[in-house]
Amino acid sequence: MAEIEERVVPHEPGPDESVGARWRPAGFLLALPSLAVFVGVGFIPLALITTWSFWSFDPDTYWIKPAWSFASYAALLENGRATVFLRTAGLAALTATASTLLAVPTAAVVGLLSGPRRAALLLALFTIPFFTSGLVRAFAWRLVLGRQGVINNALMSLGIVETPAEWLLFSDFAVLLGMVAAYLPFAIVPIVLAFARIEHSVIRASQDLGAGFWTVLATIVLPLVLPGIVAGFLFVFVVAVGTSMEIQLLGGAGASSISIMIDDVLRVVNFPLAFAIATVVITLLTVLIIIANRALRLSRLFESLGI
């Protein structure tokens, strides 16, 4: 058992090793173009958005002017915007939870019970929905969940319901279903990576020592795949927070989200408020990811890749 624990516990690099791992001139030079692109198209726009969120709107030029103010952030709590924040976060959390629960057994089959070639094939199959537009995929759910859709026709044919079930479409259920179907692969991939890092010899050794299925699952498998589970949850949560397509097509005319709210604010040229909404969302998501990474060391998922 001591040998097993020695292999399960991650290696902690020493001070010299840590410095060497952090500073690799050749690797840094190779990554420099990507880093420049990231700073140019990622960091700088975000920095500008954050800066402009503190500026004021100029009605004379229909643009913003450098008059510093917190008025846009104070407006976040007005006109039901806080409710939209909470509703979007709750819906994203439900989507991430449902996707993670579905992804764990799927990833276990792919990562533990499949060979490398079959695992690659199964992962490729999960990307097939992305071959077409997300708009088409979301609209297809209207044909499935609508009054004359596949499900309602089947329910009425079987005599389960006499009239079409109205709650199937233009409801939170429809939005949740559409988002889980769209973003499930984002949860599967990191969990598969976590399962792939488990050495089969560790499981076999624990079984030889008398550990049953539930003991192996609780004491070996789950602790090792927990970073992948959290990473999959966060991937889906972050994407779900920023989406609007499924909410607009499946949630009905009254449904709203953070993305829809930003679009509505931009339509009335209140740019500082739109930038403030985006800044708050980005800040909260960044803090959430940093906390999760510090607590569970999510970066361990990429250690085998040499990153």
N, C-alpha and C positions, 0 to 999 in steps of 0.2 A: 504493500500500500504506500510505503514511503517513496518507492520509485515512481508510482503513479502520480502522487502529489507533486513530485519534483518536475514531472513533465507537464502537468496541468498548469502550475503556477507560472505566469509569464516572466520572462527574463527581464530584470531591471538593469539597464546599462549603467556602468560606472561613470565617474566624472569625465575621464579621458575619452571613453567610448562615446559618451553623449555629445561631447564637443566635436569629435570627428564626424559623428552622424549628422550634426547640424550644419557643419561647414564642409561642403564638398564643392570645390571650385569648378570642376568639370561639370557636375550636375547643375550647378547654379547657372553656368553659361548656357547649357542646353535649355534650361527652363526660362532663360531671360526673354526670348521672344514671346512666350506664352504669358510671362509675368507682365510684359509691356502691354500686351493686348488686354489682359485682365484689368490693369490699372486704367488704360485708356477708355475701354468701353464699359467697364464695370464700376470701378471705384470713383473715377472722376464724375460721371453722371450722378452717382449717389451723393457725392459730396456737394455737388451743385444743387441737387434737390433739397438736401438738408439745409443748405444756406438760404435758398430762396423761400423755404417755408417760414423763415423769420422776417421776410420782407413784407411790404404792404402792396396792395393792389392800387394801381394808378388808373382811375376812370378816364383820364384824358387820353392816355395812350393805349388803354386796354392791355396793359402789361404790368409787370411788377416794378417797384422802385426800391432802392436800398434804404428804406425807412424801417428800422428794426422794431419788431413788435411780436408779442405773444398772442395776439388776437386770434390767429388761426388755430392755435392749440386750445385756447379757451372755447372756440366754436366747436371743438370735437365733442363736447358734452351737450351741445344744443340740438334741437330738432330731431331727437331720437337717434342721433349718430352712435351714441354709446350702446344702444340696443342692437344696432346693426353690427357693431364690433363683437358683442357677446354672442349674437346669433351665428355670425360667420365662424367664430372660434369654436362654438359648440358643434356646429355642423361639420367643421373640419376635424374636430376631435372624434366625433362619431364615425366619420368616414375612415380616419386613420385607425381607429380601434377595430372596426369591422374588417378592414383590409388586412391588418396585422393578424387577426384571429384566423382569417382564411389563408394567409400567406405562410404561417408557421407549419402546418401539416404539409402544405404543398412543397415548401422548401425542404422539409425533412425527407420527402420522397426523392426530390431532385438531388439533394446534397449527400444523403446517407445511403440511399438504396439504389442509386443509379451510377453507372460508370461515367468517366469523363465525357465520352462521345454522346451518350444518351442524355447526360445532364446538359450539355451544350445544345442539343437538339430541343430539349424541353424548354430551356430558357429562350431559345429562338422562337418557339411557338407562342410564348407569352408576348412577344413583341409584334405579332401579326396585327392586332388591332391598331397599332400605331402606323400601319401602312396606309391607312386612310385618314381623312380629316376628322378631327375631333367633333366638328360641327355635324358631320354626317352621322357619326356614332351616337351623338346625343339625340339627334332628330330621329334616329332609328328606334330609340326607346319610346318615342311618342306613338310610333306605329305598333309597338308591343303592348304599351300600357293604356292606350286610348280606349274610348267607349266601344269602338269597333275593332279594337286590337286583338292580338292573338290570345292574350290571357283572358280577357272578358268573354270572347267567343267560346273559349274552352270551358270556362266556368258556367256559362249559360247552357252550353251543349250538355254538360254533365248534370245539370239541374241543381248545381250548388247555389247559384244565385238566379233570381228572376229578372233583375235589371242590372245593367252594367255597374260595376263598382267604381264610383266616382273618385274615391280616394287614391286609386292607383296612379293617376296622372295629375299634374299640377298640385303636388303636395311635397312635404319634406321627405316622404318615403320615396317618391320618384327621384328627387334630387340625390338622396343618399345612394339609391341603387345605381344611378347613372355615374356618380362620382366613384363609387367602389369599383364598378366595372372598368372605368377609365384609368384609375390610378393604382389598381392592385399590383401590376408589375413593379412599381416603384418600391413596394414593400417586400416583394419576393426576392429581388436580386441581392440586397444586403444580407438577408437571412440565409440565403443559399451560400454566400461567401462565409458566413459564420459557421454553418454546418460543415462546409468543406474544410475548415481548419481543424475539425475534431479528428484526431487520429483513431482509426478503427481499433488499433491495438489497445488503446486506453479502455475502450468499452469492453473489449473481449477480456482484458485483464481483470476489470472490476467484476464481470460476470463469473470468471473463474474463481474469484475470491468470495463468491456467494451473494453478490448484489443482485437483487431482482430488478424487474423492468422499471418499477416506479422509483426505486433507489437510484438506479443509473440515470433516469430522467431528471430527478430532483437534484442530485448531488454532482452530476458531471455534465449532462447535456445542457440543461437550462442555464447554469452559470456561464458556460462557454458561449452560448448563442445569444445571451441577453444583450450584448452590445449590438448585434445584428438586428434583434427585434426592436430595440429602441431606435436604431438608425432607420429601419423601415418605417416605423411609426412617424418619425420626424419628416422623412422624405414625403410621405403622403400628406401629412399635416400641412407642411409648407406649401405644397402645390395646391392643396384644396383651399387654403386660405386665399390664394390669389386667383382662383378660377371664377368665372362668371357664366360660362357657356351653359353648363348643366343647369344652373339656377335659373337662367333666363328661359331656357327651352322647356324645362321640366317642372319648374317651381311656380309657374303662372305669372300673371302681370304684376301682382303685388309683392312678389319675392324680391328680396334685396340682399346685397352682400357688400363687402368692402370695395371690391372692384367696380361693382355697379354704382356705388356711392361716389367713388372717385370720378367715374365717367359723368355722372349727373352734375357734380361740382364743376368739372371742366366745361360742361355745356353752358354754364352761366359765367364762364371765364373767371371763376374764383380760384386762380392758380395757387396762391399761398395756402389755401385750405386743402387743396388736393395734394400739394407737396407735404403738408403737415401730416395728413392721413398716411401717406406712403412712408414718411419718416418714422412715424410711431410703429407701423407694422414691421418695417425692416428692423428697427431697434429691438422690439420684443422678440421677434424670431431669432435674431442674432444672439441675444442673451439666452434664450431657451436652448439653442444649439450649443453654446459655450458651456452652459451648466451641465447639459447631458454629456458632453465630451469629457468634462472634468470628472464627473461622477463615475462614468462607465468606460472611459478611455475608448471612445468609438474609433479612434485612429488605429486601434489594434487590428481592425478589419483589413487594413491595407498594408500591414507589416510584412506579410508574405509576398507582397508585390514589390517590396524594396522601397516603398515610399516613406 
